[in-house]
Structures are given as C-alpha cells and as structure tokens.
Amino acid sequence: MLIVTVAISFLSQLGLIYIPFMQTIFQTGALPLDDLLLLFALAGSSFALHEGRRRYERALNQSETYALGDGGIGIIKILLN
C-alpha cells in the first residue's frame, strides 16, 4: 500500500511539472537538463559520503566489540558496579 501511495504521489508531481496544461494552472516549469544533472550530482555525493560514514562507524564499532573479547558483557558489568 505504501508503494502505491508513493507511486501515485510521484506521478502526480511529474504531471504537475511536465504536462503543459498543468504547468499553466499551477505555474510550474521543468528544470533544464544542466540543473537536473547538478542536482543529481549533489544528491549522489551526499548519499555516497553518508554511506561511507555509516560503513566506517559500523566497522569501528565491530572492531571495538571484538577487541573486548566478551561481546560487550564486560562493559555492562562495569556500568552496573
């Protein structure tokens, strides 16, 4: 159901932007190709940097867990005492 709702919303937005009579009603216009490419480049670089940071943090947390040797139980014992 969520996928259907998102698809309908996406298609509605495309219609508002790219169908000529909808452009006149809602006073919208399509972006030029160079602006779209810049937008996708910025979004892609942001996504790549975020995913890289997440992988680094997961690797760091995993190495800390293995360094403890007890699966983190020692930290819980220290905090409880």
C-alpha positions as CSV (number, residue, x, y, z in Angstrom):
1,M,0.0,0.0,0.0
2,L,2.8,2.4,0.8
3,I,4.5,1.7,-2.6
4,V,1.2,2.5,-4.4
5,T,0.8,5.8,-2.4
6,V,4.4,6.9,-3.1
7,A,4.0,6.0,-6.8
8,I,0.7,8.0,-7.1
9,S,2.4,10.9,-5.4
10,F,5.4,10.7,-7.7
11,L,3.3,10.5,-10.8
12,S,1.2,13.4,-9.7
13,Q,4.3,15.6,-9.1
14,L,5.6,14.6,-12.6
15,G,2.3,15.6,-14.1
16,L,2.3,19.0,-12.4
17,I,5.8,19.7,-13.7
18,Y,5.7,18.2,-17.2
19,I,2.1,18.3,-18.6
20,P,1.7,21.6,-20.4
21,F,-1.9,22.5,-19.3
22,M,-0.9,21.6,-15.6
23,Q,2.1,23.9,-15.9
24,T,-0.2,26.8,-16.8
25,I,-2.7,26.0,-14.0
26,F,-0.1,25.6,-11.2
27,Q,2.5,27.9,-12.7
28,T,5.3,25.4,-12.7
29,G,8.1,24.6,-15.2
30,A,10.6,21.9,-15.9
31,L,14.2,22.3,-14.9
32,P,16.8,22.5,-17.6
33,L,19.0,19.4,-18.1
34,D,22.1,21.0,-16.6
35,D,20.3,21.9,-13.4
36,L,19.0,18.4,-13.1
37,L,22.4,16.9,-13.6
38,L,23.8,19.3,-10.9
39,L,21.1,18.3,-8.6
40,F,21.7,14.6,-9.1
41,A,25.5,15.1,-8.7
42,L,25.0,16.9,-5.4
43,A,22.5,14.3,-4.1
44,G,24.7,11.4,-5.2
45,S,27.8,12.8,-3.5
46,S,25.8,13.4,-0.3
47,F,24.5,9.9,-0.4
48,A,27.9,8.4,-1.0
49,L,29.5,10.4,1.8
50,H,26.7,9.4,4.3
51,E,27.0,5.7,3.3
52,G,30.8,5.9,3.7
53,R,30.5,7.4,7.1
54,R,28.0,4.7,8.2
55,R,30.3,1.9,7.0
56,Y,33.2,3.4,8.8
57,E,31.3,3.7,12.0
58,R,30.0,0.1,11.7
59,A,33.5,-1.2,11.1
60,L,34.8,0.8,14.1
61,N,32.0,-0.5,16.4
62,Q,32.6,-4.0,15.2
63,S,36.3,-3.8,15.9
64,E,35.6,-2.4,19.4
65,T,33.2,-5.3,20.1
66,Y,35.8,-7.9,19.0
67,A,38.5,-6.1,21.0
68,L,36.6,-6.7,24.2
69,G,36.5,-10.4,23.7
70,D,33.4,-10.9,25.7
71,G,30.9,-9.4,23.3
72,G,30.5,-6.3,25.4
73,I,29.4,-8.0,28.6
74,G,32.4,-6.5,30.4
75,I,31.1,-3.0,29.8
76,I,27.7,-3.9,31.2
77,K,29.3,-5.4,34.3
78,I,31.4,-2.3,34.8
79,L,28.4,0.0,34.4
80,L,26.3,-2.0,36.8
81,N,29.0,-2.0,39.6
